[in-house]
Amino acid sequence: MRQLGVHTAGGMAEYVVAPATNVYALPHPMPFEHAAFVEPLACAVRGQQRLGVDLGETVLIIGAGPMGVAHALLSRLRGAARIIVFEPPETRRARAHDNGSDVELDPFSAGADDFVRDATDGRGPDDVIEAVGRPQTYLKAIELARRGGRVLAFGVAPPQATIALKPFDLNVKELTIVGSYAGTNETWPMAIDLIASGRVNPGQIVDSARTLSDAPKAIESMETDKSFVKIQIDLEAA
């Protein structure tokens, strides 16, 4: 698979050439600026399909960047009874709460893991979504998932990163671990419908819109200031 803006040039420019099969018509009256969130939402929809969050379940989401927040929204729509989010910056925790999570914790605070266990009567969450992409958070997801639980490998870790797993733990806990890489031809129209119907409001996730000329500075600020959730580039603004 090759992606525009990833493997070939495209995306962060006034114009881009795309194959006709890649183009979707936006339903009226979906705001044009909301279309920028279709691609990431389609990825989250695919992850939810792979994981299979069900009615009444407890979901732990590790990471409250734009994808973690999207997973909170979608988990709520799928009928999760309790959604817990691990995220250090307070601003990101607040954004997750505004978008469907019930409890938000700093994972580095004392007692965060114990809270998750206590909230689930010692069992652990039914579903754990790793939305960070670091070896230590992957290990935490596997550690906290309940026996018979499911773990979604969603966060993109560096290709060379590895984790040390104990096969015995996977065997005894009977875990299901699934990966999700990107959206599909099926999940793009789903994401469009979710936004157009108002079920998902990108305006509640995006922090601010910046001009194209300000894009490099905006990207740098997100690297150094983790309080940001999502910055959008307005290609039409001066």
N, C-alpha and C positions, 0 to 999 in steps of 0.2 A: 504494500500500500504506500502511495506517495500522497503527500498533503500540500496544498497550496499554502505558502507562508511558512512551511516547515522544511520540506525537501526542495521546493522550488520557490522562486520569488513570488510575492503576492501578499495582499492583505493590508499592510500599513503604507498605503499610497492612495492618491486621489482616484486612480483607476487600476483595475486588474482584469486580465483576460482569464476567463474560466470556461471549461467545457460546458455546453448547454445542459448536459445531464446533471451537472453540479448545482444548477440554479433553481431556486425555489421562489415562487411568487408569494409575497406576503399577503395574508388575508386582511381585508379592511375591517376595522380601523386600527390594526396593530401598529403602534408607534415605530417608526423606522429605526430609532436608536435602540429599541429593544431587540432588534434582529441581531445585534452584535453578540448577544448572549445565547443565541440558538445553538451554536457549536459546542460550547462548554456544557450547556444543559443536555444536549444530545448524548454527550459522553457520560454524564451522571445517570441519565435514563438507562443507558446500556449497562452501567454498573448495577443499578437496581434490578434490572432484569436478571443479571447473572446471580445476584445475591438472593433475591426472592423474599424481601421483607414481607411479613404476613401480619394479619390483624392481631392486635393485642400484644405484639412482641415488644421487647426492650432492645433498643438500638444504641450502641456506643459509637460515636463518630470521633476519631482522633484527627484533629485538625479542623479549623474553622476559617480556612481561606475560602475563595469563591466556590470551590468544588465541595468542600465540607458543608458549607451553608446550603448549597443546592441539594446535597444528600439529606440534610435535615428537612428541607421542604418536601422532597419526594417521599421520604420515610413517613412523614406525617400524612401525606396524601394516600399512601398505601395502607394506612390504618395502624401504624405503630402506636402502642399505648404510652410508651415512655421513651424519650430521646435524650441521651446524655452526651455532652460534648466536652472533649478535652482540648483546651487551647490556652496558651500562656497570656497573650495580650488581652486586656480587659475589653478593649473596643471591639475586638473580634468576637469575644464571648457574647457581648451585648447584641451584635449583629446576628449571631446564631439564634439567640433567644427571640429576636424579632421575627425570625423566619422559621419558627416551628419547634426549636428544641425546648425541653422542659428544665434541664439543669445544665449549667456550664461550670466547669472546674478548671483551675490551673493545674495541669498534670504534675508540676513540680512542687505543689503545695503538699504539706503533710496530710495524709489521710485520703487523698483523691482515690486511690485504688480501693481502699476500704469502703469508701462511700458507694462505689459501684457495686461491690459485693453485698453490702448491707441493703442497698436499694433493690437488689434482686434476691433477697433472702438467702444470700450466700452462694447462689448458683452461678452468677455472672450473666452478662447480656446474651440474648439469643443471637444477635447479629453485631459484628464489629466491623466498622469501615475504616480502613487505614487510608487517610487522605493527606498524608504528609510526604511520604517517599523517603523515609530514613530507616536504616536497619533497626535502630532501637525502638522506633514506634511500631514497626512490623512485629518485633518480638513481644511488645506490650499487647498488641492486638491478639496474638495467639495465646498469651498468658491469661488475659482477662475473659476471653470467650468461654461460655459455659460448656459443660460436657454435651456433646451433640450439637454444638453451636456452629455458626457459619462466620467465616472471615472473608471480607472482600479486599483483595490486593488492588487498590485503586491509585494510591500515590505513586508517582513515577520516581523510582530511586535511580541513582547513577548506574550505568550498565555494569560497572565493575564491583558494585557493592554486594556483599554477601552477609548472610546471617547464620548463626550456629544453632541448628534445631536439634532437639532430642526426639528421635523417632518414637521413643516410648511414650512421650507426652502426646504426640499426635494420635498414636494408637489407642491409648487409654481414654483420651477425651473424645475420640470419634469425631474429630473436627472435619468440616468441609471447608476447604480453602479454594476460592475462585479468583481468577484475575479478570481485569477488564481494561482494555487498552484505549478504545476510542468509540465514538459514536458510529452508527451504521446507517445504511440507506433507510432502514426502518425507523430508527430513533430520531432522525432529523425532522420528519413531519410530525412526530409525536411532540417534540420539543416546541415546534412552532405552534401547535394546537394548545399546548399547556400555557404558553405565553399569551397567545391571542385570546384565550378564554379567561385570562386573569387569574388562573390557578397559580401561576408563577409570575411574580413582578420583578423583573431585573432592576427596577429602580430602587428596590429595597436592598439590593446587594452591591450595586455599583456605588463607590464612594464619591466619585466626581468624574467630570468629562474634561479632557485636556485637548489642546490644539495639536495638530500634527507636528508643528515645529517644536512643541514642548514634549513630544513623546520620549526622546532620550532621557530627559531629566525626570520624567514621570517614572520610567522604568528603573532608573537609578534609585529614586526615592523608595520604590517598593522593595528594592534589595536591602536597603538600610533601615527602613521604618516598617516593622511588621504589624503596625496597627492598621495599615491599609488592608482592605479586603479585595477590592477590584477597582482599577482605574480604566476608564474607557477613553479611546481616542476619537475625537470628533473631526472627521476628515473634511467637513465643510466649513468649520470655523476658521477664522483668520488667525 
